[in-house]
Amino acid sequence: QVQLVESVGGLVQAGGSLRLSCVASGLTFRTYVMGWFRQAPGKDREFVATVSWNGGTTDYADSVKGRFTISRDNTKNTLYLQMNTLEPEDTAVYYCAGKRGQGTTSRYKFQYSYWGQGTQVTVSS
């Protein structure tokens, strides 16, 4: 079956960096648009970043643009999220997600078919 497994997140001080990864199995990774979403306590799950099937197109939420970078390695079935200059407001559970089809990137969580289990990222001030 399809599995998306995120790396362990962690606790980091404000201004620090962290890289998340997500390993996919049970699907043809290169045929999926991939995305990162996050959910803070008491809030809805929100879009963070998305990348096209070949890595050529990316899109970011305004709140992370210029600080986060999404990338993928189709030879390793792995998605990445490099997070720099972290802020306490970035504290959330982060989820990777897969959207079937080699179409455009998407900010809309309802378009994603598969989700990881989530990983906690905590940024202290």
C-alpha positions in Angstrom: 0.0 0.0 0.0 1.0 3.6 -0.3 3.1 5.0 2.5 4.5 8.5 3.0 6.9 8.5 6.0 8.2 11.8 7.3 11.5 12.1 9.1 11.5 13.1 12.8 11.1 16.8 13.3 12.5 18.4 16.4 12.9 21.4 18.7 14.9 24.3 17.3 15.6 27.8 18.5 14.2 30.8 16.6 16.5 31.7 13.7 17.6 28.1 13.3 17.2 25.6 10.5 15.8 22.1 10.0 15.3 19.8 7.1 12.4 17.5 6.8 12.3 14.5 4.4 9.5 12.3 3.3 10.1 8.8 1.8 7.3 7.5 -0.5 6.6 3.8 -1.2 3.8 1.9 -3.0 3.4 4.5 -5.7 5.2 5.8 -8.8 6.7 8.8 -7.1 7.6 10.6 -10.3 4.0 10.8 -11.4 2.9 12.7 -8.3 2.8 16.3 -7.4 4.0 16.6 -3.8 3.3 19.1 -1.1 4.0 20.0 2.5 1.2 21.2 4.8 1.2 22.0 8.5 -1.3 22.2 11.4 -0.8 24.2 14.5 -2.8 23.5 17.7 -6.4 24.7 17.3 -5.9 25.7 13.7 -6.8 24.1 10.3 -4.2 22.3 8.3 -2.6 24.9 5.9 -0.6 24.8 2.8 3.2 25.3 3.1 4.8 24.4 -0.3 4.3 22.2 -3.3 6.5 20.9 -6.1 5.7 19.5 -9.6 6.5 16.0 -10.6 9.9 16.9 -12.0 10.9 19.5 -9.5 10.7 22.2 -12.1 7.8 24.2 -10.6 7.4 25.2 -6.9 4.9 27.3 -5.0 5.0 28.6 -1.4 2.7 30.1 1.1 3.5 33.8 1.6 4.4 33.1 5.3 7.4 30.8 4.3 8.5 32.3 1.0 12.2 33.1 1.0 12.8 30.9 4.1 11.7 27.4 3.1 12.7 25.4 0.1 10.9 22.4 -1.2 12.7 19.8 -3.4 12.5 16.2 -4.5 14.7 13.4 -5.6 12.8 11.0 -7.8 15.6 8.5 -7.9 15.2 8.1 -4.1 11.4 8.6 -3.9 12.0 11.4 -1.4 10.6 14.8 -0.8 12.4 17.5 1.2 11.6 20.7 3.0 14.5 22.9 4.0 13.4 25.3 6.7 15.6 28.3 7.5 15.2 31.3 9.7 12.6 29.5 11.7 10.1 31.4 13.8 7.9 30.4 16.7 4.9 30.8 14.4 6.3 27.8 12.4 5.6 25.5 15.2 3.2 22.8 14.0 2.8 19.2 12.9 4.2 19.0 9.3 2.7 16.6 6.8 3.8 15.5 3.4 1.2 14.7 0.8 0.9 13.3 -2.7 -1.4 14.4 -5.5 -1.8 11.9 -8.3 -1.0 13.1 -11.9 1.8 15.1 -13.5 -0.3 18.2 -13.6 0.3 21.6 -12.0 1.2 22.1 -8.4 -1.6 22.6 -5.9 -2.2 24.5 -2.7 -5.5 22.7 -2.0 -5.4 19.9 0.5 -8.5 18.2 -0.9 -6.7 17.5 -4.1 -4.1 15.3 -2.3 -4.8 11.6 -2.1 -2.1 10.4 0.2 -0.7 11.8 3.5 2.1 11.0 5.9 1.6 10.6 9.6 3.0 14.0 10.4 6.0 15.1 12.3 6.3 17.7 15.1 8.4 20.9 14.6 8.7 23.1 17.6 10.5 26.5 17.4 11.3 28.1 20.7 11.7 31.9 21.1 
